[in-house]
Amino acid sequence: MDKIKVSVIIPVYNVELYIDECIKSLINQECKKVEFVFVNDGSLDKSIEILKRYRDERIKIIDQKNGGLSAARNTGVRYAKGEYILFIDSDDYLRDNKAIDNMYKIARESDSDIVVSNSIKVYKDGTEVPFYRDKNIFYERTMDSKSFLKEFIKKDSMQVPVWMNMYKRSFLLSNNLFFKVGILHEDELFTPQAFLKADKVSIYKSNFYAYRQRENSIMTSQEKQRKRCMDILNICCDLVDIFSEIKDDQLRKELNKKPKWLILNAINTNDLISIPIKLKVFLLKESEGIKELVRNSIISVNLKFYKKLMYRKIG
């Protein structure tokens, strides 16, 4: 068999209503030297039955006990044989039949560790909304990763979903870049780590990925809300440690905006009694201006009081 250019990793768990569209969007890709690694994460419905109807030698199926999205992606990375890796969720699909081929060509020509692209959100009623990327900076080019981070974070155009990017497999393996198992929103941790380890980043200007907005998905289920909140706070603890090692003051300051936002969002949208001491110290240290310092001081001393003040202000 010819050398595989790209391994597409697709975790599968109870997506029988959507997987057919995902598979079709893959097998219609113009890139032929590709493998589609479907990781059956203990799916209980007919998803794998549907998958097995497709007679395509590029389709590989790996079965494992249910371990969650991170575990399934990690299994796929370890199995993959391609020069580059693309992640896709099995309830989503690709909109651009040339995407894999084009992203691979860009990656090879520039010898980039990561190729960045874009996505649209697809709603049940057919509405499509692109993820925001500033048009003034989102054009096809290659840049060093640190410059990319500074520019895109400053312009509010840094997106964390891993399926927006194509990654060099040797880069992931040599840097031991795998997903933290057992958490939701694992991309919030994986993506900044990957970009901080990368050398060169290239841009493929295409809304190639369709991100389906589903009710009762991992991201929207009410029963997951508490776990989601605690996972976000734990991720922020990891990010604070990772970012503290950055020597570039400007880059560290830009990156720290994300955990600050995640912490405050978790506080404002959940019934929290307290947050980890590490995050209290972080908020105080990263306060910009008197108002932020006062707010973060109240959060650190008495979170219940802060919530009362916030609700009173909203009311």
C-alpha positions as CSV (number, residue, x, y, z in Angstrom):
1,M,0.0,0.0,0.0
2,D,1.2,3.5,-0.8
3,K,2.4,5.7,2.0
4,I,-0.6,7.1,3.9
5,K,-0.7,10.9,3.9
6,V,-3.4,11.5,6.5
7,S,-5.1,9.5,9.2
8,V,-8.5,10.8,10.0
9,I,-9.5,9.7,13.6
10,I,-13.2,9.4,14.3
11,P,-14.5,8.3,17.8
12,V,-17.9,6.6,17.6
13,Y,-20.4,6.5,20.4
14,N,-24.2,6.3,19.8
15,V,-24.5,8.4,16.7
16,E,-26.6,6.3,14.4
17,L,-28.7,9.3,13.3
18,Y,-25.6,11.2,12.1
19,I,-22.8,8.8,11.2
20,D,-23.9,8.1,7.6
21,E,-23.4,11.8,6.7
22,C,-20.0,11.8,8.4
23,I,-18.9,8.7,6.5
24,K,-20.0,10.0,3.1
25,S,-18.2,13.3,3.6
26,L,-15.0,11.3,4.2
27,I,-15.1,8.8,1.4
28,N,-15.9,11.6,-1.1
29,Q,-12.7,13.4,-0.2
30,E,-10.3,13.8,-3.2
31,C,-7.3,12.7,-1.2
32,K,-6.9,9.0,-1.8
33,K,-3.8,8.1,0.3
34,V,-5.8,8.4,3.5
35,E,-7.1,6.1,6.2
36,F,-10.3,6.6,8.2
37,V,-9.7,5.3,11.7
38,F,-13.1,4.8,13.4
39,V,-12.7,4.1,17.1
40,N,-15.8,2.3,18.4
41,D,-15.9,3.6,22.0
42,G,-18.4,0.9,23.3
43,S,-21.2,2.2,21.1
44,L,-24.6,0.7,22.0
45,D,-26.7,1.6,19.0
46,K,-26.5,0.8,15.3
47,S,-23.6,3.2,14.5
48,I,-21.1,0.4,13.8
49,E,-23.6,-1.6,11.9
50,I,-24.1,1.4,9.6
51,L,-20.3,1.9,9.3
52,K,-19.7,-1.8,8.3
53,R,-22.1,-1.4,5.3
54,Y,-19.4,0.7,3.6
55,R,-16.9,-1.4,1.7
56,D,-13.9,0.9,1.5
57,E,-10.4,-0.4,2.3
58,R,-9.5,3.0,3.8
59,I,-12.0,2.4,6.6
60,K,-10.4,0.9,9.7
61,I,-12.5,0.0,12.8
62,I,-11.0,-0.3,16.3
63,D,-13.2,-1.6,19.1
64,Q,-12.6,-0.6,22.8
65,K,-14.6,-0.4,26.0
66,N,-16.3,2.9,26.6
67,G,-13.6,5.3,27.9
68,G,-14.9,8.7,26.6
69,L,-13.8,11.0,23.7
70,S,-10.3,11.6,25.0
71,A,-9.5,7.9,25.3
72,A,-10.9,7.1,21.9
73,R,-8.9,9.9,20.3
74,N,-5.7,8.7,22.0
75,T,-6.3,5.1,20.7
76,G,-6.7,6.6,17.2
77,V,-3.4,8.5,17.5
78,R,-1.5,5.4,18.6
79,Y,-3.0,3.4,15.7
80,A,-2.6,6.0,13.0
81,K,-0.1,5.4,10.2
82,G,-0.4,8.7,8.3
83,E,2.1,11.6,8.2
84,Y,-0.6,13.9,9.4
85,I,-3.7,13.5,11.6
86,L,-7.1,15.0,11.4
87,F,-9.8,14.6,14.1
88,I,-13.5,14.4,13.3
89,D,-16.4,13.8,15.6
90,S,-18.8,11.2,14.2
91,D,-21.9,13.4,14.4
92,D,-20.2,16.1,12.3
93,Y,-19.1,16.1,8.7
94,L,-16.7,17.8,6.2
95,R,-18.1,20.4,3.8
96,D,-15.1,20.7,1.6
97,N,-14.2,17.7,-0.6
98,K,-10.7,19.0,-1.2
99,A,-10.0,19.9,2.4
100,I,-7.8,16.9,3.4
101,D,-5.8,17.1,0.2
102,N,-5.3,20.9,0.4
103,M,-4.4,20.9,4.1
104,Y,-1.9,18.1,3.5
105,K,-0.3,19.9,0.6
106,I,0.0,23.1,2.7
107,A,1.5,21.1,5.6
108,R,4.1,19.4,3.4
109,E,5.1,22.5,1.4
110,S,5.6,24.5,4.6
111,D,6.7,21.6,6.8
112,S,4.3,22.9,9.4
113,D,3.4,21.0,12.6
114,I,-0.2,22.3,12.5
115,V,-2.5,23.5,9.7
116,V,-5.3,25.7,10.9
117,S,-8.7,26.0,9.2
118,N,-12.2,27.0,10.2
119,S,-15.7,25.6,10.8
120,I,-19.4,26.4,10.7
121,K,-22.0,25.6,13.3
122,V,-25.0,23.8,11.7
123,Y,-28.3,24.0,13.5
124,K,-31.3,21.7,13.3
125,D,-33.3,24.3,11.3
126,G,-30.5,24.4,8.7
127,T,-29.0,27.7,9.9
128,E,-25.2,27.9,9.5
129,V,-23.0,30.2,11.5
130,P,-19.2,30.4,10.9
131,F,-16.8,30.3,13.8
132,Y,-15.3,33.8,14.1
133,R,-12.0,34.4,12.5
134,D,-10.8,38.0,11.8
135,K,-10.6,38.3,8.0
136,N,-7.7,40.6,8.3
137,I,-5.5,37.9,9.8
138,F,-7.1,34.7,8.6
139,Y,-5.5,34.2,5.2
140,E,-3.3,31.5,3.8
141,R,0.2,31.9,5.1
142,T,2.8,30.2,7.4
143,M,4.0,31.7,10.6
144,D,5.9,30.7,13.7
145,S,3.5,29.3,16.4
146,K,4.2,31.9,19.0
147,S,3.5,34.8,16.6
148,F,0.3,33.0,15.6
149,L,-0.9,32.7,19.2
150,K,-0.2,36.4,19.9
151,E,-1.9,37.6,16.8
152,F,-5.0,35.4,16.9
153,I,-5.6,35.7,20.6
154,K,-5.3,39.4,20.5
155,K,-7.9,39.5,17.6
156,D,-10.2,37.0,19.4
157,S,-9.7,34.6,16.6
158,M,-8.1,31.7,18.4
159,Q,-10.4,28.6,18.4
160,V,-9.7,25.6,20.5
161,P,-11.6,22.7,18.8
162,V,-9.0,20.1,17.7
163,W,-11.0,19.2,14.6
164,M,-10.2,22.6,13.1
165,N,-6.6,21.6,12.7
166,M,-4.4,19.1,11.0
167,Y,-1.4,17.9,13.0
168,K,1.9,16.3,12.1
169,R,1.8,12.8,13.7
170,S,5.5,12.8,14.5
171,F,5.1,16.1,16.2
172,L,2.3,14.8,18.5
173,L,4.2,11.6,19.4
174,S,7.6,13.3,20.0
175,N,5.9,15.8,22.3
176,N,3.7,13.2,24.0
177,L,0.6,15.2,23.1
178,F,-2.4,13.1,24.0
179,F,-5.8,14.0,25.4
180,K,-6.4,14.1,29.2
181,V,-8.8,11.2,29.9
182,G,-12.0,11.5,31.9
183,I,-12.7,15.2,31.4
184,L,-15.1,17.2,29.3
185,H,-13.8,20.1,27.2
186,E,-10.5,18.3,26.7
187,D,-9.7,20.6,23.8
188,E,-9.3,23.6,26.1
189,L,-6.2,21.9,27.5
190,F,-4.9,20.0,24.4
191,T,-5.0,22.9,21.9
192,P,-2.9,25.5,23.7
193,Q,-0.4,22.8,24.7
194,A,0.0,21.8,21.0
195,F,0.5,25.3,19.8
196,L,3.0,26.1,22.5
197,K,5.0,23.0,21.4
198,A,4.7,23.6,17.7
199,D,7.3,25.3,15.5
200,K,5.4,26.4,12.3
201,V,1.7,26.9,11.8
202,S,0.0,27.3,8.4
203,I,-3.5,28.6,7.6
204,Y,-6.0,26.9,5.2
205,K,-8.7,29.5,4.6
206,S,-11.8,27.3,4.4
207,N,-14.9,26.7,6.5
208,F,-14.3,23.0,5.8
209,Y,-15.9,21.5,8.9
210,A,-19.6,21.3,9.8
211,Y,-20.1,21.2,13.6
212,R,-23.6,19.9,14.3
213,Q,-25.5,21.6,17.1
214,R,-27.4,18.8,18.9
215,E,-29.7,18.7,21.9
216,N,-28.6,16.3,24.6
217,S,-25.1,16.0,23.2
218,I,-22.0,15.8,25.5
219,M,-21.9,19.6,25.3
220,T,-25.5,20.4,26.0
221,S,-26.8,17.7,28.5
222,Q,-28.0,19.3,31.7
223,E,-26.8,16.3,33.7
224,K,-23.3,17.0,32.6
225,Q,-23.3,20.6,33.8
226,R,-21.8,20.0,37.2
227,K,-19.0,17.8,35.8
228,R,-18.4,20.3,33.1
229,C,-17.9,23.0,35.6
230,M,-15.5,21.0,37.8
231,D,-13.6,19.8,34.7
232,I,-13.2,23.4,33.5
233,L,-11.8,24.5,36.8
234,N,-9.3,21.6,36.8
235,I,-8.3,22.4,33.3
236,C,-7.7,26.0,34.4
237,C,-5.4,24.8,37.1
238,D,-3.4,22.9,34.5
239,L,-3.3,25.9,32.2
240,V,-2.1,28.2,34.9
241,D,0.8,25.9,35.6
242,I,1.6,25.5,31.9
243,F,1.4,29.2,31.1
244,S,3.5,30.2,34.1
245,E,6.5,28.5,32.4
246,I,6.3,30.8,29.4
247,K,9.2,33.3,29.3
248,D,7.6,35.6,26.7
249,D,5.7,38.1,28.9
250,Q,3.4,39.3,26.0
251,L,2.5,35.7,25.0
252,R,1.9,34.7,28.6
253,K,-0.3,37.7,29.2
254,E,-2.4,36.9,26.1
255,L,-2.7,33.2,26.9
256,N,-3.8,34.0,30.5
257,K,-6.9,35.7,29.2
258,K,-8.4,32.3,28.4
259,P,-8.3,30.7,31.9
260,K,-9.4,34.1,33.4
261,W,-12.5,34.0,31.2
262,L,-13.1,30.3,31.8
263,I,-13.0,30.7,35.6
264,L,-15.3,33.7,35.6
265,N,-17.7,32.0,33.3
266,A,-17.8,28.9,35.6
267,I,-18.5,31.1,38.6
268,N,-21.2,33.2,36.9
269,T,-23.1,30.2,35.4
270,N,-22.8,27.6,38.2
271,D,-23.7,27.4,41.9
272,L,-20.2,27.2,43.2
273,I,-19.3,27.5,46.9
274,S,-15.6,28.1,46.2
275,I,-12.8,27.7,43.6
276,P,-9.3,26.2,44.1
277,I,-6.8,28.4,45.9
278,K,-4.5,28.3,42.9
279,L,-7.2,29.9,40.8
280,K,-7.8,32.6,43.5
281,V,-4.2,33.5,43.5
282,F,-4.1,33.5,39.7
283,L,-7.1,35.9,39.4
284,L,-5.5,38.3,41.9
285,K,-2.2,38.2,40.2
286,E,-3.7,38.7,36.7
287,S,-6.1,41.5,37.8
288,E,-6.0,44.5,35.4
289,G,-7.1,47.7,37.0
290,I,-8.8,48.5,40.3
291,K,-12.2,47.2,39.3
292,E,-10.8,43.7,38.4
293,L,-8.7,43.7,41.6
294,V,-11.7,44.5,43.8
295,R,-13.9,41.9,42.0
296,N,-11.3,39.2,42.2
297,S,-10.6,40.0,45.8
298,I,-14.2,39.5,46.7
299,I,-14.2,36.2,44.7
300,S,-11.2,35.0,46.7
301,V,-12.6,36.0,50.1
302,N,-16.3,35.3,49.8
303,L,-17.7,33.8,46.6
304,K,-21.2,33.7,48.0
305,F,-21.1,37.4,48.6
306,Y,-19.8,38.0,45.1
307,K,-22.7,36.0,43.6
308,K,-25.2,38.1,45.7
309,L,-23.7,41.3,44.4
310,M,-23.7,40.0,40.8
311,Y,-27.4,38.9,41.0
312,R,-28.4,42.2,42.6
313,K,-26.6,44.1,39.8
314,I,-28.4,42.0,37.1
315,G,-31.7,42.5,38.9
